[in-house]
């Protein structure tokens, strides 16, 4: 009799244990949503200073040909990247 | 004894089922989380709007910088040409190039301002529904950039002519 009861208890515990493991498992759906939220909430870096523009030397005030040449040659029209719009 | 045994069995089987039911209830409570989904969509939309806003801000700074820098060079260039003309030098070829550069810069400014305004206008509606406007803004920005490049090239040509004038003067001397 005791043997039977033990077997029954063990099987009941096993059955119940499986169900309980589902409860204690972290909810994947919730954690997924949370990670998505945190990913989308990451603020985009908006720099107030454009380092490419800062890299260009400031222009002279002189009107001589050499100064004009230096200023014209050091002027760069930078590439624009719009790949994030696609 | 039998009664106790049956009672124990019932409890053992019933408890996990009850707990499982509560868990399922939690899932159904979590599932209709429409506000959270809407929030995610809102954040995504905001991020998309930021993309357009970031482009507008970057272009605004860059185009203003090009305009200011090229205008400054042109003013000094013109002063140099005026001086040479006073000295009786033929500045016509260089002046033509410089005038063309000035006109091109004015066009670049108009186009650049339009591109910035177009990017700034993207926002309230859904980004995906504004693809046409987004691409139109991008094309305007690319056209403006091309005009700034052409301005720069014309200035280089004007400089080449200016150097020719200076060289001729030095040869005469």
gemmi code that builds the backbone of each chain (N, CA, C; Angstrom):
import gemmi

chains = {
    "A": [
        ("UNK", (0.837, -1.210, 0.000), (0.000, 0.000, 0.000), (0.878, 1.269, 0.000)),
        ("UNK", (1.850, 1.297, 0.883), (2.750, 2.460, 0.996), (3.524, 2.664, -0.301)),
        ("UNK", (3.894, 1.548, -0.922), (4.630, 1.585, -2.197), (3.783, 2.281, -3.270)),
        ("UNK", (2.486, 1.852, -3.294), (1.554, 2.431, -4.283), (1.422, 3.935, -4.080)),
        ("UNK", (1.250, 4.294, -2.802), (1.076, 5.726, -2.480), (2.324, 6.510, -2.911)),
        ("UNK", (3.488, 5.966, -2.634), (4.750, 6.630, -2.999), (4.833, 6.837, -4.511)),
        ("UNK", (4.488, 5.773, -5.241), (4.540, 5.871, -6.716), (3.587, 6.967, -7.199)),
        ("UNK", (2.388, 6.942, -6.603), (1.390, 7.951, -7.010), (1.859, 9.372, -6.692)),
        ("UNK", (2.425, 9.536, -5.515), (2.916, 10.868, -5.102), (4.035, 11.343, -6.032)),
        ("UNK", (4.944, 10.425, -6.325), (6.066, 10.782, -7.205), (5.556, 11.209, -8.584)),
        ("UNK", (4.618, 10.390, -9.128), (4.087, 10.751, -10.453), (3.327, 12.071, -10.415)),
        ("UNK", (2.601, 12.285, -9.317), (1.873, 13.554, -9.189), (2.835, 14.727, -9.121)),
        ("UNK", (3.891, 14.522, -8.363), (4.892, 15.595, -8.253), (5.564, 15.884, -9.592)),
        ("UNK", (5.825, 14.818, -10.313), (6.443, 15.003, -11.640), (5.531, 15.791, -12.571)),
        ("UNK", (4.263, 15.405, -12.551), (3.276, 16.104, -13.402), (3.164, 17.581, -13.012)),
        ("UNK", (3.030, 17.742, -11.693), (2.899, 19.111, -11.175), (4.150, 19.922, -11.419)),
        ("UNK", (5.299, 19.284, -11.303), (6.583, 19.967, -11.502), (6.719, 20.529, -12.895)),
        ("UNK", (6.263, 19.734, -13.875), (6.324, 20.204, -15.260), (5.496, 21.469, -15.439)),
        ("UNK", (4.314, 21.437, -14.829), (3.434, 22.592, -14.941), (4.034, 23.794, -14.237)),
        ("UNK", (4.621, 23.527, -13.059), (5.211, 24.634, -12.287), (6.419, 25.240, -12.989)),
        ("UNK", (7.178, 24.393, -13.701), (8.355, 24.933, -14.406), (7.943, 25.955, -15.459)),
        ("UNK", (6.731, 25.747, -16.024), (6.207, 26.720, -16.992), (5.957, 28.068, -16.338)),
        ("UNK", (5.530, 27.993, -15.073), (5.196, 29.239, -14.371), (6.450, 30.036, -14.063)),
        ("UNK", (7.490, 29.299, -13.615), (8.703, 29.998, -13.207), (9.611, 30.397, -14.371)),
        ("UNK", (9.257, 29.920, -15.555), (10.046, 30.291, -16.737), (9.821, 31.776, -17.014)),
        ("UNK", (10.850, 32.523, -17.338), (10.619, 33.938, -17.661), (9.788, 34.070, -18.927)),
        ("UNK", (8.879, 35.040, -18.896), (8.003, 35.213, -20.053), (8.773, 35.828, -21.214)),
        ("UNK", (8.950, 35.035, -22.243), (9.762, 35.440, -23.390), (9.149, 36.622, -24.134)),
        ("UNK", (7.817, 36.577, -24.266), (7.141, 37.643, -25.020), (7.383, 39.001, -24.385)),
        ("UNK", (7.277, 39.003, -23.050), (7.458, 40.274, -22.339), (8.900, 40.759, -22.471)),
        ("UNK", (9.858, 39.817, -22.281), (11.260, 40.242, -22.359), (11.613, 40.715, -23.761)),
        ("UNK", (11.034, 40.076, -24.782), (11.261, 40.499, -26.172), (10.783, 41.921, -26.383)),
        ("UNK", (9.577, 42.164, -25.891), (9.008, 43.504, -26.078), (9.845, 44.549, -25.373)),
        ("UNK", (10.334, 44.154, -24.181), (11.129, 45.117, -23.413), (12.407, 45.465, -24.167)),
        ("UNK", (13.063, 44.414, -24.726), (14.311, 44.688, -25.444), (14.046, 45.532, -26.682)),
        ("UNK", (12.900, 45.286, -27.320), (12.562, 46.067, -28.509), (12.347, 47.529, -28.136)),
        ("UNK", (11.661, 47.670, -26.980), (11.404, 49.043, -26.519), (12.707, 49.775, -26.239)),
        ("UNK", (13.603, 49.073, -25.524), (14.849, 49.743, -25.176), (15.673, 50.024, -26.423)),
        ("UNK", (15.540, 49.143, -27.437), (16.305, 49.371, -28.665), (15.780, 50.570, -29.422)),
        ("UNK", (14.470, 50.703, -29.445), (13.912, 51.816, -30.206), (14.018, 53.132, -29.447)),
        ("UNK", (14.131, 53.016, -28.098), (14.190, 54.248, -27.326), (15.590, 54.850, -27.306)),
        ("UNK", (16.570, 54.103, -27.810), (17.934, 54.635, -27.833), (17.964, 55.927, -28.639)),
        ("UNK", (18.321, 57.016, -28.024), (18.294, 58.278, -28.774), (19.354, 58.320, -29.865)),
        ("UNK", (18.986, 58.909, -30.957), (19.933, 59.028, -32.061), (20.921, 60.149, -31.750)),
        ("UNK", (22.177, 59.922, -31.995), (23.135, 60.981, -31.698), (23.001, 62.155, -32.668)),
        ("UNK", (22.677, 63.284, -32.126), (22.565, 64.482, -32.968), (23.678, 65.424, -32.539)),
        ("UNK", (24.734, 65.409, -33.289), (25.884, 66.219, -32.932), (25.639, 67.669, -33.319)),
        ("UNK", (25.977, 68.588, -32.428), (25.778, 69.997, -32.725), (26.936, 70.525, -33.576)),
        ("UNK", (28.078, 69.832, -33.513), (29.250, 70.252, -34.279), (29.532, 69.194, -35.338)),
        ("UNK", (29.727, 69.665, -36.568), (30.057, 68.741, -37.650), (31.580, 68.689, -37.752)),
        ("UNK", (32.198, 67.582, -37.352), (33.669, 67.514, -37.350), (34.281, 67.702, -38.737)),
        ("UNK", (33.527, 67.316, -39.776), (34.038, 67.477, -41.153), (34.160, 68.948, -41.526)),
        ("UNK", (33.222, 69.739, -41.033), (33.263, 71.182, -41.305), (34.349, 71.842, -40.454)),
        ("UNK", (34.440, 71.345, -39.215), (35.453, 71.893, -38.299), (36.866, 71.643, -38.832)),
        ("UNK", (37.002, 70.562, -39.599), (38.327, 70.193, -40.122), (38.831, 71.187, -41.178)),
        ("UNK", (37.913, 71.928, -41.777), (38.333, 72.902, -42.806), (38.913, 74.146, -42.143)),
        ("UNK", (40.098, 74.569, -42.569), (40.676, 75.772, -41.949), (39.853, 77.020, -42.262)),
        ("UNK", (39.808, 77.935, -41.347), (39.007, 79.141, -41.581), (39.649, 80.007, -42.676)),
        ("UNK", (38.814, 80.786, -43.306), (39.278, 81.569, -44.453), (40.084, 82.791, -44.000)),
        ("UNK", (40.908, 83.242, -44.917), (41.741, 84.414, -44.645), (40.930, 85.691, -44.922)),
        ("UNK", (41.500, 86.827, -44.596), (40.845, 88.106, -44.917), (41.584, 88.803, -46.057)),
        ("UNK", (42.696, 88.228, -46.418), (43.542, 88.820, -47.460), (42.955, 88.624, -48.860)),
        ("UNK", (43.278, 89.563, -49.779), (42.776, 89.441, -51.148), (43.871, 89.016, -52.134)),
        ("UNK", (45.004, 88.649, -51.607), (46.065, 88.233, -52.548), (45.773, 86.839, -53.112)),
        ("UNK", (46.356, 86.591, -54.281), (46.079, 85.356, -55.023), (46.418, 84.105, -54.216)),
        ("UNK", (47.525, 84.138, -53.507), (47.945, 82.958, -52.730), (46.918, 82.589, -51.659)),
        ("UNK", (46.418, 83.616, -50.952), (45.421, 83.359, -49.907), (44.125, 82.811, -50.505)),
        ("UNK", (43.742, 83.421, -51.651), (42.522, 82.941, -52.323), (42.678, 81.478, -52.734)),
        ("UNK", (43.848, 81.173, -53.249), (44.099, 79.800, -53.687), (44.024, 78.820, -52.511)),
        ("UNK", (44.643, 79.180, -51.407), (44.631, 78.300, -50.218), (43.185, 78.049, -49.768)),
        ("UNK", (42.414, 79.133, -49.719), (41.023, 79.003, -49.257), (40.173, 78.174, -50.220)),
        ("UNK", (40.384, 78.389, -51.508), (39.599, 77.624, -52.495), (39.985, 76.142, -52.438)),
        ("UNK", (41.263, 75.884, -52.359), (41.725, 74.485, -52.347), (41.334, 73.757, -51.060)),
        ("UNK", (41.252, 74.478, -49.968), (40.911, 73.809, -48.705), (39.397, 73.663, -48.504)),
        ("UNK", (38.648, 74.228, -49.428), (37.186, 74.081, -49.327), (36.775, 72.711, -49.863)),
        ("UNK", (35.992, 72.011, -49.095), (35.520, 70.680, -49.503), (33.997, 70.638, -49.410)),
        ("UNK", (33.392, 70.170, -50.492), (31.945, 69.936, -50.462), (31.771, 68.464, -50.101)),
        ("UNK", (31.256, 68.231, -48.918), (31.230, 66.875, -48.360), (30.154, 65.984, -48.983)),
        ("UNK", (30.404, 64.684, -48.876), (29.439, 63.683, -49.367), (28.236, 63.665, -48.416)),
        ("UNK", (27.064, 63.390, -48.953), (25.868, 63.257, -48.116), (25.385, 61.806, -48.157)),
        ("UNK", (25.111, 61.273, -46.987), (24.662, 59.882, -46.904), (23.161, 59.838, -46.566)),
        ("UNK", (22.382, 59.391, -47.531), (20.930, 59.279, -47.315), (20.481, 57.813, -47.299)),
        ("UNK", (21.414, 56.906, -47.044), (21.086, 55.475, -47.107), (20.026, 55.068, -46.073)),
        ("UNK", (19.927, 55.833, -44.979), (18.931, 55.474, -43.960), (17.499, 55.823, -44.376)),
        ("UNK", (17.343, 56.457, -45.502), (15.989, 56.816, -45.952), (15.343, 55.673, -46.747)),
        ("UNK", (16.151, 54.720, -47.184), (15.612, 53.633, -48.012), (14.847, 52.590, -47.182)),
    ],
    "B": [
        ("UNK", (-8.351, 5.932, 5.842), (-7.044, 5.930, 5.156), (-7.212, 6.190, 3.659)),
        ("UNK", (-8.213, 5.472, 3.111), (-8.484, 5.621, 1.678), (-8.915, 7.050, 1.349)),
        ("UNK", (-9.741, 7.584, 2.278), (-10.239, 8.956, 2.107), (-9.085, 9.944, 2.055)),
        ("UNK", (-8.171, 9.781, 3.015), (-7.014, 10.672, 3.115), (-6.158, 10.594, 1.869)),
        ("UNK", (-6.007, 9.351, 1.417), (-5.207, 9.121, 0.222), (-5.817, 9.818, -0.994)),
        ("UNK", (-7.125, 9.679, -1.151), (-7.827, 10.317, -2.277), (-7.735, 11.836, -2.189)),
        ("UNK", (-7.877, 12.334, -0.958), (-7.795, 13.793, -0.741), (-6.412, 14.334, -1.129)),
        ("UNK", (-5.393, 13.582, -0.687), (-4.007, 13.978, -1.008), (-3.781, 13.990, -2.513)),
        ("UNK", (-4.312, 12.974, -3.160), (-4.175, 12.874, -4.619), (-4.853, 14.043, -5.319)),
        ("UNK", (-6.074, 14.329, -4.868), (-6.838, 15.434, -5.462), (-6.067, 16.742, -5.337)),
        ("UNK", (-5.532, 16.968, -4.138), (-4.770, 18.215, -3.914), (-3.538, 18.261, -4.813)),
        ("UNK", (-2.851, 17.146, -4.882), (-1.624, 17.099, -5.693), (-1.890, 17.406, -7.159)),
        ("UNK", (-2.994, 16.902, -7.660), (-3.311, 17.141, -9.084), (-3.948, 18.510, -9.306)),
        ("UNK", (-4.699, 18.940, -8.298), (-5.447, 20.191, -8.474), (-4.553, 21.426, -8.375)),
        ("UNK", (-3.571, 21.399, -7.478), (-2.734, 22.593, -7.262), (-2.015, 23.050, -8.540)),
        ("UNK", (-1.300, 22.145, -9.215), (-0.638, 22.619, -10.455), (-1.620, 23.144, -11.485)),
        ("UNK", (-2.779, 22.497, -11.583), (-3.774, 22.960, -12.557), (-4.248, 24.361, -12.228)),
        ("UNK", (-4.470, 24.611, -10.923), (-4.932, 25.946, -10.499), (-3.865, 26.998, -10.787)),
        ("UNK", (-2.629, 26.644, -10.453), (-1.528, 27.591, -10.689), (-1.382, 27.854, -12.181)),
        ("UNK", (-1.535, 26.799, -12.956), (-1.432, 26.928, -14.401), (-2.520, 27.842, -14.945)),
        ("UNK", (-3.708, 27.717, -14.367), (-4.824, 28.571, -14.795), (-4.513, 30.028, -14.521)),
        ("UNK", (-3.926, 30.287, -13.352), (-3.562, 31.661, -13.006), (-2.538, 32.207, -13.998)),
        ("UNK", (-1.602, 31.328, -14.336), (-0.578, 31.743, -15.295), (-1.192, 32.096, -16.639)),
        ("UNK", (-2.131, 31.259, -17.088), (-2.802, 31.525, -18.361), (-3.542, 32.850, -18.311)),
        ("UNK", (-4.114, 33.113, -17.123), (-4.837, 34.375, -16.951), (-3.883, 35.565, -17.124)),
        ("UNK", (-2.678, 35.371, -16.551), (-1.666, 36.416, -16.688), (-1.328, 36.677, -18.139)),
        ("UNK", (-1.256, 35.579, -18.914), (-0.928, 35.713, -20.332), (-2.015, 36.484, -21.045)),
        ("UNK", (-3.282, 36.129, -20.739), (-4.373, 36.837, -21.407), (-4.415, 38.290, -20.979)),
        ("UNK", (-3.954, 38.522, -19.752), (-3.921, 39.923, -19.298), (-2.825, 40.683, -20.034)),
        ("UNK", (-1.725, 39.983, -20.323), (-0.584, 40.629, -20.959), (-0.794, 40.794, -22.464)),
        ("UNK", (-1.478, 39.831, -23.050), (-1.648, 39.834, -24.494), (-2.291, 41.114, -25.054)),
        ("UNK", (-3.452, 41.484, -24.465), (-4.071, 42.660, -25.104), (-3.351, 43.950, -24.713)),
        ("UNK", (-2.044, 43.950, -24.875), (-1.252, 45.115, -24.469), (-1.141, 46.088, -25.642)),
        ("UNK", (-2.275, 46.451, -26.145), (-2.274, 47.356, -27.298), (-1.579, 48.690, -27.015)),
        ("UNK", (-1.765, 49.252, -25.804), (-1.083, 50.529, -25.560), (0.423, 50.413, -25.736)),
        ("UNK", (0.982, 49.241, -25.276), (2.424, 49.061, -25.368), (2.854, 48.948, -26.843)),
        ("UNK", (2.059, 48.220, -27.630), (2.348, 48.072, -29.062), (2.278, 49.439, -29.732)),
        ("UNK", (1.256, 50.178, -29.356), (1.102, 51.523, -29.925), (2.283, 52.395, -29.557)),
        ("UNK", (2.763, 52.178, -28.306), (3.909, 52.964, -27.839), (5.158, 52.635, -28.666)),
        ("UNK", (5.315, 51.329, -28.945), (6.467, 50.899, -29.757), (6.380, 51.534, -31.133)),
        ("UNK", (5.177, 51.479, -31.707), (4.992, 52.059, -33.039), (5.267, 53.560, -33.009)),
        ("UNK", (4.820, 54.182, -31.922), (5.015, 55.629, -31.772), (6.512, 55.965, -31.707)),
        ("UNK", (7.251, 55.131, -30.947), (8.689, 55.346, -30.816), (9.369, 55.161, -32.163)),
        ("UNK", (8.932, 54.104, -32.881), (9.504, 53.855, -34.211), (9.252, 55.038, -35.132)),
        ("UNK", (8.009, 55.550, -35.047), (7.636, 56.686, -35.888), (8.489, 57.904, -35.539)),
        ("UNK", (8.649, 58.096, -34.229), (9.438, 59.231, -33.740), (10.875, 59.130, -34.236)),
        ("UNK", (11.381, 57.872, -34.206), (12.741, 57.632, -34.661), (12.871, 57.968, -36.136)),
        ("UNK", (11.853, 57.566, -36.910), (11.832, 57.867, -38.337), (11.793, 59.383, -38.555)),
        ("UNK", (10.976, 60.066, -37.739), (10.881, 61.521, -37.851), (12.226, 62.159, -37.528)),
        ("UNK", (12.918, 61.541, -36.529), (14.234, 62.042, -36.165), (15.203, 61.933, -37.323)),
        ("UNK", (15.056, 60.881, -38.119), (15.940, 60.683, -39.273), (15.818, 61.890, -40.193)),
        ("UNK", (14.593, 62.266, -40.521), (14.356, 63.416, -41.404), (14.860, 64.703, -40.739)),
        ("UNK", (14.583, 64.814, -39.437), (14.992, 66.009, -38.687), (16.520, 66.118, -38.652)),
        ("UNK", (17.174, 64.967, -38.443), (18.650, 64.962, -38.412), (19.227, 65.378, -39.756)),
        ("UNK", (18.616, 64.899, -40.832), (19.085, 65.289, -42.164), (18.909, 66.803, -42.350)),
        ("UNK", (17.754, 67.298, -41.930), (17.474, 68.734, -42.062), (18.521, 69.556, -41.298)),
        ("UNK", (18.803, 69.135, -40.065), (19.777, 69.867, -39.236), (21.178, 69.828, -39.829)),
        ("UNK", (21.589, 68.633, -40.287), (22.938, 68.505, -40.858), (23.068, 69.349, -42.124)),
        ("UNK", (22.059, 69.239, -43.000), (22.104, 69.988, -44.267), (22.088, 71.486, -44.015)),
        ("UNK", (21.305, 71.897, -43.036), (21.215, 73.322, -42.698), (22.594, 73.867, -42.327)),
        ("UNK", (23.290, 73.122, -41.484), (24.636, 73.555, -41.050), (25.612, 73.550, -42.220)),
        ("UNK", (25.601, 72.463, -42.969), (26.576, 72.323, -44.060), (26.335, 73.356, -45.162)),
        ("UNK", (25.098, 73.496, -45.571), (24.808, 74.424, -46.673), (25.090, 75.872, -46.254)),
        ("UNK", (24.771, 76.179, -45.018), (25.063, 77.530, -44.512), (26.574, 77.760, -44.495)),
        ("UNK", (27.289, 76.724, -44.101), (28.761, 76.804, -44.052), (29.331, 77.020, -45.462)),
        ("UNK", (28.879, 76.221, -46.413), (29.379, 76.362, -47.796), (29.072, 77.762, -48.329)),
        ("UNK", (27.834, 78.201, -48.089), (27.411, 79.494, -48.610), (28.262, 80.619, -48.039)),
        ("UNK", (28.434, 80.561, -46.727), (29.206, 81.605, -46.052), (30.664, 81.593, -46.528)),
        ("UNK", (31.238, 80.419, -46.602), (32.652, 80.291, -46.988), (32.870, 80.720, -48.447)),
        ("UNK", (32.034, 80.218, -49.329), (32.192, 80.554, -50.746), (31.902, 82.043, -50.996)),
        ("UNK", (30.922, 82.594, -50.286), (30.616, 84.024, -50.414), (31.814, 84.863, -49.984)),
        ("UNK", (32.400, 84.454, -48.883), (33.587, 85.157, -48.373), (34.714, 85.148, -49.408)),
        ("UNK", (34.962, 83.984, -49.976), (36.033, 83.871, -50.990), (35.688, 84.738, -52.207)),
        ("UNK", (34.430, 84.701, -52.626), (34.005, 85.468, -53.802), (34.170, 86.971, -53.592)),
        ("UNK", (33.820, 87.430, -52.397), (33.953, 88.866, -52.087), (35.419, 89.300, -52.216)),
        ("UNK", (36.304, 88.499, -51.621), (37.745, 88.814, -51.683), (38.275, 88.678, -53.102)),
        ("UNK", (37.756, 87.694, -53.807), (38.152, 87.466, -55.207), (37.770, 88.682, -56.053)),
        ("UNK", (36.552, 89.155, -55.822), (36.069, 90.319, -56.579), (36.931, 91.544, -56.273)),
        ("UNK", (37.266, 91.717, -55.012), (38.131, 92.837, -54.608), (39.472, 92.760, -55.329)),
        ("UNK", (39.980, 91.551, -55.440), (41.258, 91.355, -56.137), (41.130, 91.719, -57.616)),
        ("UNK", (40.045, 91.267, -58.234), (39.820, 91.574, -59.657), (39.640, 93.074, -59.880)),
        ("UNK", (38.916, 93.730, -58.982), (38.692, 95.181, -59.077), (40.021, 95.936, -59.025)),
        ("UNK", (40.874, 95.453, -58.158), (42.203, 96.061, -58.009), (43.009, 95.919, -59.304)),
        ("UNK", (42.974, 94.724, -59.856), (43.711, 94.471, -61.102), (43.143, 95.293, -62.262)),
        ("UNK", (41.833, 95.433, -62.256), (41.185, 96.227, -63.314), (41.606, 97.693, -63.216)),
        ("UNK", (41.691, 98.186, -61.993), (42.136, 99.570, -61.763), (43.551, 99.775, -62.293)),
        ("UNK", (44.290, 98.692, -62.215), (45.685, 98.745, -62.713), (45.743, 98.560, -64.232)),
        ("UNK", (44.581, 98.468, -64.843), (44.510, 98.366, -66.297), (44.647, 96.964, -66.855)),
        ("UNK", (44.493, 95.954, -66.008), (44.623, 94.572, -66.466), (43.291, 94.063, -67.029)),
        ("UNK", (43.422, 93.131, -67.984), (42.224, 92.526, -68.562), (41.768, 91.359, -67.672)),
        ("UNK", (40.663, 91.597, -66.999), (40.178, 90.576, -66.035), (38.941, 89.838, -66.577)),
        ("UNK", (38.572, 90.122, -67.820), (37.279, 89.646, -68.330), (37.036, 88.134, -68.186)),
        ("UNK", (38.011, 87.308, -68.523), (37.782, 85.839, -68.465), (37.544, 85.385, -67.018)),
        ("UNK", (38.387, 85.881, -66.141), (38.241, 85.517, -64.727), (36.909, 86.045, -64.162)),
        ("UNK", (36.557, 87.292, -64.599), (35.308, 87.896, -64.122), (34.085, 87.073, -64.575)),
        ("UNK", (34.131, 86.584, -65.807), (33.028, 85.749, -66.326), (32.857, 84.501, -65.451)),
        ("UNK", (33.979, 83.869, -65.143), (33.940, 82.644, -64.307), (33.422, 82.961, -62.901)),
        ("UNK", (33.895, 84.086, -62.373), (33.462, 84.470, -61.024), (31.963, 84.791, -61.011)),
        ("UNK", (31.496, 85.486, -62.036), (30.058, 85.800, -62.118), (29.223, 84.523, -62.219)),
        ("UNK", (29.732, 83.573, -63.000), (29.028, 82.288, -63.127), (28.989, 81.569, -61.773)),
        ("UNK", (30.107, 81.649, -61.052), (30.174, 81.023, -59.725), (29.177, 81.684, -58.776)),
        ("UNK", (29.068, 83.023, -58.861), (28.128, 83.756, -57.995), (26.690, 83.324, -58.284)),
        ("UNK", (26.371, 83.207, -59.562), (25.010, 82.804, -59.950), (24.721, 81.380, -59.486)),
        ("UNK", (25.723, 80.525, -59.625), (25.568, 79.117, -59.219), (25.367, 79.017, -57.713)),
        ("UNK", (26.080, 79.848, -56.978), (25.953, 79.837, -55.517), (24.539, 80.271, -55.095)),
        ("UNK", (24.018, 81.252, -55.808), (22.645, 81.700, -55.502), (21.649, 80.562, -55.755)),
        ("UNK", (21.850, 79.836, -56.856), (20.983, 78.689, -57.150), (21.111, 77.606, -56.077)),
        ("UNK", (22.358, 77.369, -55.665), (22.615, 76.347, -54.645), (21.904, 76.702, -53.345)),
        ("UNK", (21.901, 77.983, -53.023), (21.244, 78.419, -51.775), (19.746, 78.172, -51.841)),
        ("UNK", (19.154, 78.537, -52.986), (17.705, 78.341, -53.161), (17.359, 76.856, -53.056)),
        ("UNK", (18.125, 76.037, -53.759), (17.882, 74.595, -53.763), (18.123, 74.000, -52.375)),
        ("UNK", (19.176, 74.456, -51.728), (19.503, 73.966, -50.395), (18.414, 74.307, -49.385)),
        ("UNK", (17.923, 75.539, -49.448), (16.850, 75.956, -48.534), (15.599, 75.116, -48.764)),
        ("UNK", (15.328, 74.822, -50.045), (14.155, 74.011, -50.372), (14.310, 72.595, -49.821)),
        ("UNK", (15.522, 72.061, -49.918), (15.777, 70.697, -49.417), (15.594, 70.648, -47.900)),
        ("UNK", (16.118, 71.661, -47.205), (16.005, 71.710, -45.738), (14.526, 71.818, -45.333)),
        ("UNK", (13.816, 72.688, -46.035), (12.385, 72.856, -45.734), (11.622, 71.557, -45.998)),
        ("UNK", (12.008, 70.862, -47.059), (11.337, 69.600, -47.399), (11.576, 68.548, -46.323)),
        ("UNK", (12.801, 68.485, -45.802), (13.094, 67.514, -44.736), (12.376, 67.897, -43.444)),
        ("UNK", (12.291, 69.187, -43.190), (11.621, 69.639, -41.959), (10.119, 69.383, -42.017)),
        ("UNK", (9.587, 69.359, -43.231), (8.135, 69.158, -43.389), (7.725, 67.706, -43.148)),
        ("UNK", (8.688, 66.796, -43.169), (8.365, 65.378, -42.949), (8.206, 65.151, -41.457)),
        ("UNK", (7.067, 64.583, -41.065), (6.893, 64.372, -39.627), (5.559, 63.835, -39.202)),
        ("UNK", (4.494, 64.633, -39.265), (3.257, 64.205, -38.627), (2.668, 62.900, -39.174)),
        ("UNK", (2.680, 62.713, -40.471), (2.115, 61.481, -41.026), (3.120, 60.342, -40.898)),
        ("UNK", (2.680, 59.153, -41.257), (3.576, 58.003, -41.149), (4.699, 58.118, -42.171)),
        ("UNK", (5.899, 57.789, -41.723), (7.092, 57.908, -42.559), (6.939, 57.104, -43.855)),
        ("UNK", (6.429, 55.871, -43.714), (6.292, 54.998, -44.890), (5.327, 55.587, -45.916)),
        ("UNK", (4.384, 56.388, -45.430), (3.408, 56.999, -46.346), (3.971, 58.260, -46.999)),
        ("UNK", (5.140, 58.661, -46.553), (5.727, 59.895, -47.074), (6.979, 59.624, -47.897)),
        ("UNK", (7.071, 58.426, -48.417), (8.255, 58.045, -49.193), (8.520, 59.029, -50.343)),
        ("UNK", (7.465, 59.431, -51.005), (7.618, 60.344, -52.144), (8.244, 61.653, -51.677)),
        ("UNK", (7.724, 62.183, -50.567), (8.235, 63.443, -50.033), (9.689, 63.290, -49.561)),
        ("UNK", (9.977, 62.143, -48.930), (11.324, 61.881, -48.421), (12.326, 61.847, -49.576)),
        ("UNK", (11.969, 61.127, -50.616), (12.885, 61.019, -51.756), (12.996, 62.351, -52.510)),
        ("UNK", (11.920, 63.112, -52.532), (11.964, 64.431, -53.176), (12.931, 65.340, -52.406)),
        ("UNK", (12.866, 65.277, -51.080), (13.764, 66.076, -50.236), (15.218, 65.657, -50.464)),
        ("UNK", (15.428, 64.353, -50.531), (16.784, 63.831, -50.773), (17.314, 64.316, -52.138)),
        ("UNK", (16.463, 64.257, -53.155), (16.887, 64.686, -54.496), (17.217, 66.183, -54.523)),
        ("UNK", (16.415, 66.952, -53.795), (16.687, 68.395, -53.703), (18.045, 68.646, -53.046)),
        ("UNK", (18.293, 67.895, -51.985), (19.569, 68.051, -51.262), (20.741, 67.667, -52.164)),
        ("UNK", (20.576, 66.594, -52.911), (21.648, 66.175, -53.831), (21.869, 67.216, -54.932)),
        ("UNK", (20.785, 67.812, -55.423), (20.903, 68.860, -56.453), (21.633, 70.072, -55.880)),
        ("UNK", (21.266, 70.443, -54.653), (21.909, 71.591, -54.005), (23.403, 71.328, -53.831)),
        ("UNK", (23.725, 70.131, -53.380), (25.139, 69.766, -53.187), (25.890, 69.844, -54.511)),
        ("UNK", (25.250, 69.365, -55.578), (25.876, 69.392, -56.906), (26.138, 70.858, -57.324)),
        ("UNK", (25.189, 71.735, -57.012), (25.368, 73.156, -57.352), (26.524, 73.776, -56.561)),
        ("UNK", (26.647, 73.382, -55.300), (27.784, 73.871, -54.498), (29.107, 73.370, -55.093)),
        ("UNK", (29.100, 72.129, -55.540), (30.299, 71.566, -56.176), (30.651, 72.326, -57.446)),
        ("UNK", (29.631, 72.624, -58.248), (29.853, 73.361, -59.492), (30.363, 74.780, -59.212)),
        ("UNK", (29.829, 75.379, -58.155), (30.295, 76.712, -57.734), (31.787, 76.659, -57.422)),
        ("UNK", (32.146, 75.630, -56.679), (33.537, 75.436, -56.283), (34.421, 75.267, -57.513)),
        ("UNK", (33.957, 74.474, -58.470), (34.721, 74.239, -59.698), (34.891, 75.545, -60.485)),
        ("UNK", (33.823, 76.339, -60.558), (33.897, 77.625, -61.261), (34.882, 78.569, -60.585)),
        ("UNK", (34.903, 78.521, -59.268), (35.866, 79.351, -58.530), (37.298, 78.933, -58.850)),
        ("UNK", (37.495, 77.643, -58.994), (38.833, 77.137, -59.337), (39.242, 77.628, -60.730)),
        ("UNK", (38.281, 77.630, -61.639), (38.555, 78.115, -62.997), (38.854, 79.616, -62.978)),
        ("UNK", (38.063, 80.346, -62.180), (38.293, 81.789, -62.054), (39.683, 82.053, -61.476)),
        ("UNK", (40.069, 81.239, -60.526), (41.396, 81.368, -59.909), (42.502, 81.098, -60.926)),
        ("UNK", (42.250, 80.091, -61.753), (43.237, 79.762, -62.793), (43.461, 80.982, -63.702)),
        ("UNK", (42.363, 81.632, -64.059), (42.451, 82.829, -64.907), (43.119, 83.976, -64.168)),
        ("UNK", (42.807, 84.088, -62.896), (43.436, 85.139, -62.065), (44.953, 84.939, -62.027)),
        ("UNK", (45.349, 83.711, -61.871), (46.788, 83.407, -61.841), (47.435, 83.726, -63.186)),
        ("UNK", (46.708, 83.503, -64.267), (47.213, 83.851, -65.603), (47.462, 85.349, -65.711)),
        ("UNK", (46.517, 86.133, -65.174), (46.663, 87.600, -65.190), (47.916, 87.984, -64.410)),
        ("UNK", (48.032, 87.430, -63.216), (49.172, 87.725, -62.348), (50.479, 87.330, -63.036)),
        ("UNK", (50.463, 86.166, -63.693), (51.661, 85.678, -64.390), (52.064, 86.639, -65.525)),
        ("UNK", (51.049, 87.080, -66.288), (51.293, 88.018, -67.385), (51.922, 89.299, -66.862)),
        ("UNK", (51.393, 89.769, -65.744), (51.923, 90.998, -65.131), (53.386, 90.806, -64.761)),
        ("UNK", (53.675, 89.662, -64.152), (55.055, 89.378, -63.735), (56.000, 89.247, -64.932)),
        ("UNK", (55.462, 88.647, -66.041), (56.275, 88.491, -67.250), (56.606, 89.853, -67.870)),
        ("UNK", (55.616, 90.741, -67.862), (55.794, 92.091, -68.408), (56.857, 92.852, -67.605)),
        ("UNK", (56.761, 92.678, -66.265), (57.733, 93.345, -65.394), (59.133, 92.730, -65.563)),
    ],
}
model = gemmi.Model(1)
for chain_id, residues in chains.items():
    chain = gemmi.Chain(chain_id)
    for i, (resn, *xyz) in enumerate(residues, 1):
        res = gemmi.Residue()
        res.name, res.seqid = resn, gemmi.SeqId(i, " ")
        for name, pos in zip(("N", "CA", "C"), xyz):
            atom = gemmi.Atom()
            atom.name, atom.element = name, gemmi.Element(name[0])
            atom.pos, atom.b_iso = gemmi.Position(*pos), 0.0
            res.add_atom(atom)
        chain.add_residue(res)
    model.add_chain(chain)
structure = gemmi.Structure()
structure.add_model(model)
structure.setup_entities()
